[in-house]
Amino acid sequence: MLGENSVYLGDGWWDLKGDYDALAALADARSGQKQDYVSTRLWCKHNTHLIGLAGELVFALESGMDVDTRLLAEGDGGCDFLCGGLTLDVKTSTNPYGPLLIENDPPKIWKDFYALVVFDAAQMKGKMFGWCSQQDIRSGESRDFGHGPRLVMSPDSLRKGLPSCCISESQHLEVLQEVQRGDPASV
């Protein structure tokens, strides 16, 4: 299963090297399938499908959910995860010094939630920086980076942790127990 060979490094960072072969194979399959799709843009020097999958894997590792590894002819509809019936799209940045959560303005399909993951391709490691709701990003700043208008959220404007609909019952119980014990890190 994708993610079983990844290792938590601490401070939110995940080492994905152990899952690199599986990520690369899936990214290559998606690239081959979607080479003429508008959503397959070559704006950076890395394989965009590998970057996106790495971000999805980090979110999956944080949430206990599974990455959807199916090859869908029509794509995933812009929804990387379903959390309690609500949609979540992972946005992955390769800029560890100034990552931004960026979405088309307007997107083809609005999602209920968006998560920002930073992926360091050279070190094959990633970290989730936070998340926002659809309402949050709709009120975000609009910028044009040369490819049309984009809604932008900086990491300091994102919420920490996971949307409550993406937290498993066991995670809820762990947090509740920490709060009951008076653990200040969980409050």
The 8 nearest C-alpha neighbors of each residue, nearest first, counted from 0:
[[1, 3, 2, 65, 4, 21, 18, 66],
 [0, 2, 3, 18, 21, 66, 4, 56],
 [3, 1, 5, 4, 0, 18, 56, 60],
 [2, 4, 5, 1, 0, 18, 17, 6],
 [5, 3, 17, 2, 18, 6, 15, 1],
 [6, 4, 15, 2, 17, 14, 3, 18],
 [5, 7, 14, 13, 8, 4, 15, 17],
 [6, 8, 13, 9, 14, 12, 5, 11],
 [9, 7, 12, 13, 6, 14, 10, 11],
 [8, 10, 11, 12, 7, 13, 6, 14],
 [9, 11, 12, 8, 126, 7, 13, 127],
 [10, 12, 9, 126, 13, 127, 8, 7],
 [13, 11, 126, 8, 125, 9, 10, 7],
 [12, 14, 7, 125, 124, 8, 6, 15],
 [13, 15, 124, 6, 5, 16, 7, 123],
 [14, 16, 5, 124, 123, 18, 17, 13],
 [17, 15, 19, 18, 123, 14, 5, 124],
 [18, 16, 4, 5, 15, 19, 14, 20],
 [17, 19, 16, 15, 4, 21, 20, 5],
 [18, 20, 16, 22, 21, 17, 23, 15],
 [21, 19, 23, 22, 18, 24, 17, 16],
 [20, 22, 24, 18, 19, 23, 25, 1],
 [23, 21, 19, 25, 20, 24, 26, 18],
 [24, 22, 26, 20, 25, 21, 19, 27],
 [25, 23, 27, 21, 26, 22, 20, 28],
 [24, 26, 28, 22, 27, 23, 29, 21],
 [27, 25, 49, 48, 23, 29, 28, 24],
 [28, 26, 30, 24, 29, 25, 23, 31],
 [27, 29, 25, 31, 26, 30, 32, 24],
 [30, 28, 32, 26, 27, 31, 33, 25],
 [31, 29, 27, 33, 34, 32, 28, 26],
 [32, 30, 28, 29, 34, 33, 27, 26],
 [31, 33, 29, 30, 34, 28, 72, 70],
 [34, 32, 36, 30, 35, 31, 29, 39],
 [33, 35, 30, 31, 36, 32, 39, 29],
 [34, 36, 33, 37, 39, 32, 38, 31],
 [37, 35, 33, 38, 39, 34, 40, 32],
 [36, 38, 39, 35, 40, 33, 34, 41],
 [39, 37, 36, 40, 33, 35, 34, 74],
 [40, 38, 37, 36, 34, 41, 33, 35],
 [41, 39, 42, 38, 37, 47, 36, 43],
 [40, 42, 43, 39, 47, 44, 46, 45],
 [43, 41, 40, 44, 47, 45, 39, 146],
 [42, 44, 45, 41, 47, 46, 40, 93],
 [43, 45, 46, 42, 41, 47, 93, 120],
 [46, 44, 43, 47, 50, 49, 120, 41],
 [45, 47, 49, 48, 50, 44, 26, 43],
 [48, 46, 50, 49, 45, 51, 41, 39],
 [47, 49, 26, 51, 50, 46, 52, 30],
 [50, 48, 26, 52, 46, 47, 51, 53],
 [51, 49, 47, 53, 48, 52, 54, 46],
 [50, 52, 48, 54, 53, 49, 91, 47],
 [51, 53, 55, 49, 54, 50, 48, 56],
 [54, 52, 56, 50, 55, 51, 49, 57],
 [55, 53, 51, 57, 91, 52, 56, 116],
 [54, 56, 52, 58, 53, 57, 59, 89],
 [55, 57, 59, 53, 54, 58, 52, 60],
 [56, 58, 60, 54, 59, 55, 61, 125],
 [59, 57, 61, 55, 56, 60, 62, 54],
 [60, 58, 64, 56, 62, 57, 61, 65],
 [59, 61, 57, 63, 58, 62, 56, 2],
 [62, 60, 58, 59, 63, 57, 127, 64],
 [63, 61, 59, 64, 60, 58, 166, 165],
 [64, 62, 60, 59, 61, 65, 167, 166],
 [63, 65, 59, 62, 66, 60, 58, 61],
 [66, 64, 59, 67, 63, 1, 56, 60],
 [65, 67, 68, 56, 59, 55, 64, 1],
 [68, 66, 69, 65, 79, 80, 70, 55],
 [67, 69, 66, 70, 25, 1, 65, 52],
 [70, 68, 67, 71, 25, 66, 75, 74],
 [71, 69, 72, 68, 29, 74, 28, 32],
 [70, 72, 74, 73, 69, 75, 29, 32],
 [71, 73, 74, 70, 32, 33, 75, 29],
 [74, 72, 71, 75, 76, 70, 33, 36],
 [75, 73, 71, 72, 76, 70, 77, 33],
 [74, 76, 77, 78, 79, 71, 73, 72],
 [75, 77, 78, 74, 73, 108, 79, 107],
 [76, 78, 75, 79, 88, 108, 74, 110],
 [79, 77, 88, 76, 75, 87, 80, 86],
 [78, 80, 88, 87, 77, 89, 75, 81],
 [81, 79, 87, 78, 86, 82, 88, 66],
 [80, 82, 86, 85, 84, 87, 83, 79],
 [83, 81, 165, 85, 164, 84, 80, 86],
 [82, 84, 164, 85, 81, 165, 86, 163],
 [83, 85, 82, 81, 86, 164, 80, 87],
 [86, 84, 82, 81, 83, 111, 87, 164],
 [87, 85, 81, 111, 110, 78, 80, 112],
 [88, 86, 112, 80, 113, 78, 110, 79],
 [87, 89, 113, 79, 78, 114, 90, 77],
 [90, 88, 114, 113, 55, 115, 91, 79],
 [89, 91, 115, 114, 100, 116, 88, 92],
 [92, 90, 116, 54, 117, 51, 115, 89],
 [91, 93, 117, 94, 98, 118, 116, 90],
 [92, 94, 118, 117, 119, 95, 91, 120],
 [93, 95, 98, 92, 96, 97, 117, 118],
 [96, 94, 98, 97, 117, 93, 119, 118],
 [97, 95, 94, 98, 93, 117, 99, 92],
 [98, 96, 94, 95, 99, 153, 154, 92],
 [99, 97, 94, 92, 95, 96, 117, 100],
 [100, 98, 153, 152, 101, 151, 97, 154],
 [99, 101, 152, 115, 151, 90, 153, 102],
 [100, 102, 151, 150, 99, 149, 152, 103],
 [103, 101, 150, 149, 104, 106, 151, 100],
 [104, 102, 149, 106, 105, 150, 148, 101],
 [105, 103, 149, 148, 106, 150, 102, 141],
 [104, 106, 103, 107, 149, 102, 150, 148],
 [107, 105, 103, 108, 104, 109, 102, 149],
 [106, 108, 105, 109, 103, 77, 104, 76],
 [107, 109, 106, 110, 77, 76, 105, 78],
 [110, 108, 106, 111, 107, 133, 105, 77],
 [111, 109, 86, 112, 87, 133, 108, 88],
 [110, 112, 133, 86, 132, 85, 87, 109],
 [113, 111, 132, 87, 110, 133, 131, 86],
 [112, 114, 88, 131, 87, 130, 89, 132],
 [113, 115, 130, 89, 129, 90, 88, 131],
 [116, 114, 90, 128, 100, 129, 91, 127],
 [117, 115, 127, 91, 54, 126, 128, 90],
 [118, 116, 92, 126, 125, 91, 93, 95],
 [117, 119, 125, 93, 120, 124, 92, 116],
 [118, 120, 124, 122, 121, 123, 93, 125],
 [121, 119, 123, 122, 118, 124, 93, 50],
 [120, 122, 119, 123, 124, 118, 93, 45],
 [121, 123, 124, 120, 119, 14, 16, 15],
 [124, 122, 120, 15, 16, 119, 121, 14],
 [125, 123, 14, 13, 119, 15, 122, 118],
 [124, 126, 118, 13, 117, 12, 119, 57],
 [125, 127, 12, 117, 11, 116, 128, 13],
 [126, 128, 116, 129, 115, 117, 58, 57],
 [129, 127, 115, 116, 126, 154, 117, 159],
 [130, 128, 159, 157, 158, 115, 127, 114],
 [129, 131, 114, 158, 157, 113, 115, 159],
 [132, 130, 113, 157, 112, 135, 158, 114],
 [131, 133, 112, 135, 134, 111, 113, 136],
 [132, 134, 111, 136, 135, 112, 137, 110],
 [133, 135, 137, 132, 136, 138, 131, 111],
 [136, 134, 132, 133, 138, 137, 131, 139],
 [135, 137, 139, 138, 133, 134, 132, 150],
 [138, 136, 134, 139, 135, 133, 150, 140],
 [137, 139, 136, 135, 134, 140, 150, 133],
 [140, 138, 136, 137, 151, 150, 152, 135],
 [139, 141, 151, 150, 142, 138, 152, 136],
 [140, 142, 150, 149, 151, 148, 139, 143],
 [143, 141, 149, 148, 144, 150, 140, 151],
 [142, 144, 148, 147, 145, 149, 146, 141],
 [143, 145, 146, 142, 147, 148, 149, 141],
 [146, 144, 143, 147, 148, 142, 149, 42],
 [145, 147, 144, 143, 148, 149, 42, 103],
 [148, 146, 143, 145, 149, 144, 103, 104],
 [147, 149, 143, 104, 142, 141, 103, 150],
 [150, 148, 103, 104, 142, 141, 102, 143],
 [149, 151, 141, 102, 104, 140, 101, 139],
 [150, 152, 101, 140, 100, 139, 141, 149],
 [151, 153, 100, 99, 139, 156, 154, 136],
 [154, 152, 99, 156, 155, 100, 151, 157],
 [155, 153, 157, 156, 128, 99, 152, 129],
 [154, 156, 153, 157, 158, 152, 129, 128],
 [155, 157, 154, 153, 152, 158, 131, 129],
 [158, 156, 129, 154, 130, 155, 131, 159],
 [157, 159, 130, 129, 131, 160, 156, 161],
 [160, 158, 129, 157, 130, 161, 128, 162],
 [159, 161, 129, 158, 162, 130, 128, 127],
 [160, 162, 163, 165, 159, 166, 130, 62],
 [161, 163, 164, 165, 166, 160, 130, 112],
 [162, 164, 166, 165, 161, 167, 171, 82],
 [163, 165, 82, 83, 162, 166, 85, 167],
 [166, 164, 82, 163, 162, 161, 167, 62],
 [167, 165, 163, 164, 170, 62, 171, 168],
 [166, 168, 170, 169, 171, 165, 63, 62],
 [167, 169, 171, 170, 172, 166, 173, 165],
 [168, 170, 172, 167, 171, 173, 166, 174],
 [169, 171, 173, 167, 172, 168, 166, 174],
 [172, 170, 168, 174, 169, 173, 175, 167],
 [171, 173, 175, 169, 170, 174, 176, 168],
 [174, 172, 170, 176, 175, 171, 177, 169],
 [175, 173, 177, 171, 176, 172, 178, 170],
 [174, 176, 172, 178, 177, 173, 179, 171],
 [175, 177, 179, 173, 174, 178, 172, 180],
 [178, 176, 174, 180, 182, 179, 175, 173],
 [177, 179, 181, 175, 180, 176, 182, 174],
 [178, 180, 176, 181, 177, 175, 182, 174],
 [181, 179, 177, 178, 182, 176, 175, 183],
 [180, 182, 178, 179, 183, 177, 186, 185],
 [181, 183, 177, 184, 178, 180, 185, 186],
 [182, 184, 186, 185, 181, 178, 177, 180],
 [185, 183, 182, 186, 177, 178, 181, 174],
 [184, 186, 183, 182, 178, 177, 174, 181],
 [185, 183, 184, 178, 182, 181, 177, 174]]
